[in-house]
Structure formats: structure tokens, C-alpha cells
Amino acid sequence: MSATLNLVLAIVVLAVHLLFILWVIAGALVTRRRRALRWLHIVSIVYGVLIEVLPWPPCPLTALEGWLEVHAGVTPYQGSFLVHYLGATVYPDIPVVWLVAGAVLACLFNLGVYGFRYYHRGESGW
């Protein structure tokens, strides 16, 4: 593949990664009465929390983006997607631990929404 195509694919992976993060943060808004989406979102939330707080290998999307950037002749960033893009671009003066804590809190808030829905479920389910 050409360097240009690899760079375009890296940008596509970046966009997919951003969409995944938006899904994790706001997915509870679209899962009401959609059982399959609800469970997919809950699994996504749990995965998002685990990938940020545990010393696991990087997210597969981060690894793919880095591989494509290397093959495009671009030096890939090191570390997590969240810290690189959110930390460097949006909140440059905030400690990394606060960014991760904020992401985890957003995920826990979503789980709280599901807990609230489950607790207050009516005849229509949760």
C-alpha cells in the first residue's frame, strides 16, 4: 500500500476511534428499549474502563492506527488514544490521571443510568 493510502486509513481508524468513544460516553441515550444495543453498550463501557485503568496492551484501534502511521511514514504517538488526543489537544494542562478519572467517571455515570433504569423498570422493561 502507498504511504498516502496508509495515512488515509489511519485517519479513518482515528474517526472510528472517536465514534467508539462517543458511543461509550453517550450510548445510553440511544439504547432505551433496544436490548441488543443496551448490552453492547454495557460491554463497551466495561471494556473502555478496563483498557484505561489496567496495564493491558493498547486498544486494538490504537495499535492499528499506529501501524498505519508507521507505514505512512508518520511517527505514531505513544500511549493511549485518550491521553494523546484529549490530553494534548483539549486539556493540555491537566494531569493524565485526571483525564483517565474523568473518562472512568463518565463510564460509571452511564452504568448508573442503566442501574436507575433497571431499578425503575416498568412493564416496558429497562
Backbone as JSON Lines, residues from 0, in Angstrom:
{"i":0,"aa":"M","n":[0.84,-1.19,0.0],"ca":[0.0,0.0,0.0],"c":[0.88,1.25,0.0]}
{"i":1,"aa":"S","n":[0.35,2.28,-0.58],"ca":[1.1,3.53,-0.63],"c":[1.02,4.25,0.72]}
{"i":2,"aa":"A","n":[1.97,5.14,0.91],"ca":[2.01,5.92,2.14],"c":[0.74,6.77,2.28]}
{"i":3,"aa":"T","n":[0.27,7.3,1.18],"ca":[-0.94,8.13,1.22],"c":[-2.15,7.31,1.63]}
{"i":4,"aa":"L","n":[-2.29,6.11,1.08],"ca":[-3.41,5.26,1.44],"c":[-3.34,4.87,2.91]}
{"i":5,"aa":"N","n":[-2.14,4.56,3.4],"ca":[-1.98,4.23,4.82],"c":[-2.37,5.4,5.71]}
{"i":6,"aa":"L","n":[-2.0,6.61,5.28],"ca":[-2.35,7.79,6.07],"c":[-3.87,8.01,6.07]}
{"i":7,"aa":"V","n":[-4.51,7.82,4.93],"ca":[-5.96,7.96,4.85],"c":[-6.63,6.91,5.74]}
{"i":8,"aa":"L","n":[-6.14,5.68,5.69],"ca":[-6.7,4.62,6.53],"c":[-6.48,4.92,8.01]}
{"i":9,"aa":"A","n":[-5.34,5.5,8.36],"ca":[-5.07,5.89,9.76],"c":[-6.09,6.94,10.21]}
{"i":10,"aa":"I","n":[-6.43,7.87,9.32],"ca":[-7.42,8.89,9.65],"c":[-8.8,8.26,9.81]}
{"i":11,"aa":"V","n":[-9.12,7.28,8.97],"ca":[-10.4,6.57,9.1],"c":[-10.46,5.84,10.45]}
{"i":12,"aa":"V","n":[-9.36,5.18,10.83],"ca":[-9.32,4.49,12.12],"c":[-9.46,5.51,13.26]}
{"i":13,"aa":"L","n":[-8.83,6.66,13.12],"ca":[-8.99,7.73,14.11],"c":[-10.46,8.12,14.25]}
{"i":14,"aa":"A","n":[-11.16,8.28,13.14],"ca":[-12.58,8.64,13.18],"c":[-13.4,7.53,13.85]}
{"i":15,"aa":"V","n":[-13.11,6.29,13.52],"ca":[-13.82,5.16,14.15],"c":[-13.56,5.16,15.65]}
{"i":16,"aa":"H","n":[-12.33,5.45,16.03],"ca":[-11.97,5.5,17.44],"c":[-12.76,6.59,18.17]}
{"i":17,"aa":"L","n":[-12.85,7.76,17.55],"ca":[-13.64,8.84,18.14],"c":[-15.11,8.45,18.26]}
{"i":18,"aa":"L","n":[-15.64,7.8,17.24],"ca":[-17.03,7.34,17.3],"c":[-17.23,6.32,18.42]}
{"i":19,"aa":"F","n":[-16.26,5.44,18.62],"ca":[-16.36,4.47,19.7],"c":[-16.39,5.18,21.05]}
{"i":20,"aa":"I","n":[-15.54,6.19,21.22],"ca":[-15.52,6.93,22.48],"c":[-16.85,7.66,22.69]}
{"i":21,"aa":"L","n":[-17.38,8.25,21.64],"ca":[-18.7,8.89,21.76],"c":[-19.78,7.87,22.11]}
{"i":22,"aa":"W","n":[-19.68,6.68,21.53],"ca":[-20.63,5.6,21.84],"c":[-20.54,5.25,23.32]}
{"i":23,"aa":"V","n":[-19.33,5.12,23.84],"ca":[-19.15,4.78,25.26],"c":[-19.71,5.89,26.15]}
{"i":24,"aa":"I","n":[-19.47,7.13,25.78],"ca":[-19.9,8.25,26.62],"c":[-21.41,8.48,26.53]}
{"i":25,"aa":"A","n":[-21.98,8.4,25.34],"ca":[-23.38,8.81,25.16],"c":[-24.3,7.7,24.67]}
{"i":26,"aa":"G","n":[-23.82,6.47,24.64],"ca":[-24.63,5.38,24.11],"c":[-25.91,5.12,24.86]}
{"i":27,"aa":"A","n":[-25.94,5.45,26.14],"ca":[-27.15,5.21,26.93],"c":[-28.33,6.02,26.4]}
{"i":28,"aa":"L","n":[-28.04,7.08,25.65],"ca":[-29.11,7.9,25.09],"c":[-29.87,7.19,23.97]}
{"i":29,"aa":"V","n":[-29.24,6.22,23.33],"ca":[-29.87,5.55,22.18],"c":[-30.23,4.09,22.44]}
{"i":30,"aa":"T","n":[-30.04,3.63,23.65],"ca":[-30.26,2.21,23.92],"c":[-31.6,1.89,24.57]}
{"i":31,"aa":"R","n":[-32.36,2.88,24.86],"ca":[-33.65,2.66,25.52],"c":[-34.51,1.72,24.68]}
{"i":32,"aa":"R","n":[-35.0,0.66,25.3],"ca":[-35.87,-0.34,24.67],"c":[-35.2,-1.06,23.51]}
{"i":33,"aa":"R","n":[-33.9,-1.04,23.48],"ca":[-33.15,-1.78,22.46],"c":[-32.16,-2.7,23.19]}
{"i":34,"aa":"R","n":[-32.64,-3.89,23.52],"ca":[-31.89,-4.8,24.38],"c":[-30.48,-5.09,23.84]}
{"i":35,"aa":"A","n":[-30.37,-5.41,22.56],"ca":[-29.06,-5.75,22.0],"c":[-28.09,-4.58,22.09]}
{"i":36,"aa":"L","n":[-28.58,-3.38,21.76],"ca":[-27.72,-2.2,21.86],"c":[-27.34,-1.92,23.31]}
{"i":37,"aa":"R","n":[-28.28,-2.13,24.22],"ca":[-28.01,-1.89,25.64],"c":[-26.85,-2.77,26.1]}
{"i":38,"aa":"W","n":[-26.9,-4.05,25.81],"ca":[-25.84,-4.95,26.25],"c":[-24.53,-4.67,25.53]}
{"i":39,"aa":"L","n":[-24.6,-4.31,24.27],"ca":[-23.38,-3.92,23.54],"c":[-22.76,-2.69,24.18]}
{"i":40,"aa":"H","n":[-23.6,-1.75,24.59],"ca":[-23.09,-0.54,25.23],"c":[-22.47,-0.84,26.59]}
{"i":41,"aa":"I","n":[-23.14,-1.68,27.37],"ca":[-22.6,-2.02,28.69],"c":[-21.24,-2.71,28.55]}
{"i":42,"aa":"V","n":[-21.12,-3.63,27.61],"ca":[-19.84,-4.3,27.37],"c":[-18.8,-3.27,26.92]}
{"i":43,"aa":"S","n":[-19.2,-2.34,26.06],"ca":[-18.28,-1.29,25.6],"c":[-17.8,-0.42,26.76]}
{"i":44,"aa":"I","n":[-18.69,-0.1,27.66],"ca":[-18.32,0.7,28.84],"c":[-17.31,-0.04,29.69]}
{"i":45,"aa":"V","n":[-17.6,-1.29,29.98],"ca":[-16.69,-2.08,30.82],"c":[-15.33,-2.19,30.15]}
{"i":46,"aa":"Y","n":[-15.31,-2.46,28.85],"ca":[-14.05,-2.54,28.12],"c":[-13.32,-1.19,28.17]}
{"i":47,"aa":"G","n":[-14.05,-0.1,27.96],"ca":[-13.43,1.22,28.0],"c":[-12.78,1.53,29.33]}
{"i":48,"aa":"V","n":[-13.44,1.16,30.41],"ca":[-12.86,1.39,31.75],"c":[-11.62,0.52,31.93]}
{"i":49,"aa":"L","n":[-11.74,-0.76,31.6],"ca":[-10.62,-1.67,31.81],"c":[-9.39,-1.28,30.98]}
{"i":50,"aa":"I","n":[-9.6,-0.89,29.73],"ca":[-8.47,-0.55,28.87],"c":[-7.75,0.72,29.35]}
{"i":51,"aa":"E","n":[-8.47,1.58,30.06],"ca":[-7.85,2.81,30.56],"c":[-7.15,2.62,31.9]}
{"i":52,"aa":"V","n":[-7.7,1.78,32.77],"ca":[-7.14,1.71,34.13],"c":[-6.19,0.55,34.35]}
{"i":53,"aa":"L","n":[-6.23,-0.47,33.52],"ca":[-5.34,-1.62,33.71],"c":[-4.17,-1.55,32.73]}
{"i":54,"aa":"P","n":[-3.05,-2.12,33.12],"ca":[-1.87,-2.09,32.25],"c":[-1.95,-3.16,31.16]}
{"i":55,"aa":"W","n":[-2.99,-3.1,30.36],"ca":[-3.17,-4.04,29.26],"c":[-2.45,-3.53,28.03]}
{"i":56,"aa":"P","n":[-2.37,-4.38,27.02],"ca":[-1.88,-3.87,25.74],"c":[-2.81,-2.75,25.26]}
{"i":57,"aa":"P","n":[-2.34,-1.92,24.35],"ca":[-3.19,-0.81,23.9],"c":[-4.44,-1.32,23.19]}
{"i":58,"aa":"C","n":[-5.39,-0.45,23.1],"ca":[-6.62,-0.73,22.36],"c":[-6.26,-1.16,20.94]}
{"i":59,"aa":"P","n":[-6.96,-2.14,20.38],"ca":[-6.65,-2.56,19.01],"c":[-6.75,-1.43,17.99]}
{"i":60,"aa":"L","n":[-7.64,-0.48,18.2],"ca":[-7.73,0.65,17.28],"c":[-6.5,1.54,17.38]}
{"i":61,"aa":"T","n":[-5.98,1.72,18.59],"ca":[-4.75,2.5,18.76],"c":[-3.59,1.8,18.07]}
{"i":62,"aa":"A","n":[-3.49,0.49,18.26],"ca":[-2.41,-0.27,17.63],"c":[-2.51,-0.21,16.11]}
{"i":63,"aa":"L","n":[-3.72,-0.35,15.57],"ca":[-3.92,-0.29,14.11],"c":[-3.58,1.1,13.58]}
{"i":64,"aa":"E","n":[-4.01,2.12,14.28],"ca":[-3.69,3.49,13.85],"c":[-2.17,3.71,13.83]}
{"i":65,"aa":"G","n":[-1.5,3.24,14.88],"ca":[-0.04,3.36,14.93],"c":[0.65,2.61,13.81]}
{"i":66,"aa":"W","n":[0.2,1.4,13.53],"ca":[0.78,0.6,12.45],"c":[0.62,1.3,11.11]}
{"i":67,"aa":"L","n":[-0.58,1.82,10.87],"ca":[-0.83,2.53,9.61],"c":[0.02,3.8,9.52]}
{"i":68,"aa":"E","n":[0.18,4.51,10.62],"ca":[1.02,5.72,10.6],"c":[2.47,5.39,10.31]}
{"i":69,"aa":"V","n":[2.98,4.32,10.9],"ca":[4.36,3.9,10.63],"c":[4.53,3.61,9.14]}
{"i":70,"aa":"H","n":[3.56,2.9,8.57],"ca":[3.64,2.55,7.16],"c":[3.35,3.73,6.23]}
{"i":71,"aa":"A","n":[2.85,4.82,6.81],"ca":[2.64,6.05,6.03],"c":[3.83,6.99,6.18]}
{"i":72,"aa":"G","n":[4.81,6.59,7.0],"ca":[5.98,7.43,7.2],"c":[5.8,8.48,8.27]}
{"i":73,"aa":"V","n":[4.78,8.33,9.11],"ca":[4.5,9.27,10.18],"c":[4.91,8.62,11.5]}
{"i":74,"aa":"T","n":[5.48,9.39,12.39],"ca":[5.83,8.86,13.7],"c":[4.56,8.75,14.54]}
{"i":75,"aa":"P","n":[4.19,7.52,14.95],"ca":[2.96,7.38,15.73],"c":[3.15,7.87,17.16]}
{"i":76,"aa":"Y","n":[2.06,8.25,17.78],"ca":[2.11,8.69,19.17],"c":[2.28,7.47,20.08]}
{"i":77,"aa":"Q","n":[2.76,7.73,21.27],"ca":[2.92,6.68,22.28],"c":[1.86,6.86,23.35]}
{"i":78,"aa":"G","n":[1.42,5.77,23.92],"ca":[0.42,5.86,24.99],"c":[-0.98,5.68,24.46]}
{"i":79,"aa":"S","n":[-1.94,6.04,25.3],"ca":[-3.33,5.8,24.96],"c":[-3.89,6.9,24.07]}
{"i":80,"aa":"F","n":[-4.89,6.54,23.32],"ca":[-5.61,7.48,22.44],"c":[-6.17,8.63,23.26]}
{"i":81,"aa":"L","n":[-6.82,8.29,24.35],"ca":[-7.46,9.29,25.19],"c":[-6.46,10.34,25.67]}
{"i":82,"aa":"V","n":[-5.34,9.88,26.19],"ca":[-4.34,10.8,26.73],"c":[-3.71,11.61,25.6]}
{"i":83,"aa":"H","n":[-3.43,10.97,24.48],"ca":[-2.78,11.69,23.38],"c":[-3.66,12.78,22.8]}
{"i":84,"aa":"Y","n":[-4.87,12.44,22.4],"ca":[-5.72,13.42,21.73],"c":[-6.43,14.35,22.7]}
{"i":85,"aa":"L","n":[-7.03,13.81,23.73],"ca":[-7.76,14.65,24.67],"c":[-6.79,15.46,25.53]}
{"i":86,"aa":"G","n":[-5.75,14.79,26.01],"ca":[-4.8,15.46,26.89],"c":[-3.99,16.53,26.17]}
{"i":87,"aa":"A","n":[-3.52,16.21,24.98],"ca":[-2.66,17.16,24.28],"c":[-3.44,18.25,23.57]}
{"i":88,"aa":"T","n":[-4.63,17.94,23.13],"ca":[-5.38,18.88,22.31],"c":[-6.39,19.7,23.1]}
{"i":89,"aa":"V","n":[-7.22,19.02,23.86],"ca":[-8.32,19.71,24.53],"c":[-7.93,20.22,25.91]}
{"i":90,"aa":"Y","n":[-7.25,19.39,26.69],"ca":[-6.89,19.74,28.07],"c":[-5.38,19.58,28.28]}
{"i":91,"aa":"P","n":[-4.57,20.45,27.7],"ca":[-3.11,20.25,27.77],"c":[-2.48,20.4,29.15]}
{"i":92,"aa":"D","n":[-3.13,21.09,30.07],"ca":[-2.51,21.33,31.37],"c":[-3.1,20.49,32.49]}
{"i":93,"aa":"I","n":[-3.86,19.47,32.15],"ca":[-4.48,18.62,33.16],"c":[-3.66,17.34,33.29]}
{"i":94,"aa":"P","n":[-3.37,16.9,34.51],"ca":[-2.62,15.65,34.69],"c":[-3.35,14.47,34.05]}
{"i":95,"aa":"V","n":[-2.59,13.53,33.54],"ca":[-3.13,12.35,32.87],"c":[-4.1,11.6,33.77]}
{"i":96,"aa":"V","n":[-3.78,11.49,35.03],"ca":[-4.64,10.74,35.94],"c":[-6.03,11.37,36.02]}
{"i":97,"aa":"W","n":[-6.12,12.68,35.9],"ca":[-7.43,13.35,35.92],"c":[-8.22,13.04,34.65]}
{"i":98,"aa":"L","n":[-7.54,13.0,33.5],"ca":[-8.22,12.65,32.25],"c":[-8.8,11.24,32.33]}
{"i":99,"aa":"V","n":[-7.99,10.32,32.81],"ca":[-8.45,8.94,32.94],"c":[-9.59,8.86,33.95]}
{"i":100,"aa":"A","n":[-9.45,9.57,35.06],"ca":[-10.51,9.56,36.07],"c":[-11.8,10.14,35.5]}
{"i":101,"aa":"G","n":[-11.7,11.19,34.72],"ca":[-12.88,11.77,34.09],"c":[-13.56,10.8,33.14]}
{"i":102,"aa":"A","n":[-12.76,10.08,32.37],"ca":[-13.32,9.08,31.45],"c":[-14.0,7.96,32.22]}
{"i":103,"aa":"V","n":[-13.37,7.51,33.29],"ca":[-13.95,6.44,34.11],"c":[-15.25,6.94,34.76]}
{"i":104,"aa":"L","n":[-15.26,8.17,35.24],"ca":[-16.48,8.72,35.83],"c":[-17.62,8.81,34.8]}
{"i":105,"aa":"A","n":[-17.3,9.18,33.57],"ca":[-18.33,9.22,32.52],"c":[-18.89,7.82,32.29]}
{"i":106,"aa":"C","n":[-18.03,6.83,32.31],"ca":[-18.48,5.44,32.13],"c":[-19.33,4.99,33.31]}
{"i":107,"aa":"L","n":[-18.89,5.33,34.51],"ca":[-19.67,4.96,35.7],"c":[-21.02,5.65,35.72]}
{"i":108,"aa":"F","n":[-21.07,6.88,35.22],"ca":[-22.34,7.59,35.12],"c":[-23.3,6.82,34.2]}
{"i":109,"aa":"N","n":[-22.78,6.35,33.06],"ca":[-23.6,5.56,32.14],"c":[-24.1,4.29,32.81]}
{"i":110,"aa":"L","n":[-23.23,3.62,33.54],"ca":[-23.67,2.42,34.25],"c":[-24.73,2.77,35.29]}
{"i":111,"aa":"G","n":[-24.59,3.94,35.91],"ca":[-25.6,4.4,36.85],"c":[-26.95,4.64,36.17]}
{"i":112,"aa":"V","n":[-26.91,5.15,34.95],"ca":[-28.15,5.33,34.18],"c":[-28.83,3.98,33.98]}
{"i":113,"aa":"Y","n":[-28.04,2.98,33.63],"ca":[-28.61,1.64,33.45],"c":[-29.15,1.08,34.77]}
{"i":114,"aa":"G","n":[-28.42,1.32,35.85],"ca":[-28.9,0.87,37.16],"c":[-30.22,1.55,37.52]}
{"i":115,"aa":"F","n":[-30.3,2.84,37.26],"ca":[-31.54,3.58,37.52],"c":[-32.68,3.03,36.68]}
{"i":116,"aa":"R","n":[-32.42,2.82,35.41],"ca":[-33.45,2.27,34.52],"c":[-33.91,0.89,34.99]}
{"i":117,"aa":"Y","n":[-32.95,0.08,35.4],"ca":[-33.29,-1.27,35.84],"c":[-34.13,-1.23,37.12]}
{"i":118,"aa":"Y","n":[-33.71,-0.38,38.05],"ca":[-34.41,-0.26,39.33],"c":[-35.82,0.27,39.14]}
{"i":119,"aa":"H","n":[-35.99,1.2,38.2],"ca":[-37.29,1.83,37.96],"c":[-37.99,1.25,36.73]}
{"i":120,"aa":"R","n":[-37.63,0.05,36.36],"ca":[-38.24,-0.55,35.17],"c":[-39.72,-0.77,35.41]}
{"i":121,"aa":"G","n":[-40.46,-0.59,34.38],"ca":[-41.9,-0.83,34.45],"c":[-42.24,-2.01,33.56]}
{"i":122,"aa":"E","n":[-43.41,-1.99,33.05],"ca":[-43.85,-3.07,32.18],"c":[-43.09,-3.07,30.86]}
{"i":123,"aa":"S","n":[-42.52,-1.95,30.48],"ca":[-41.82,-1.87,29.2],"c":[-40.38,-2.36,29.28]}
{"i":124,"aa":"G","n":[-39.92,-2.81,30.44],"ca":[-38.54,-3.27,30.58],"c":[-37.62,-2.14,31.0]}
{"i":125,"aa":"W","n":[-36.35,-2.32,30.8],"ca":[-35.4,-1.28,31.19],"c":[-34.55,-0.92,30.02]}
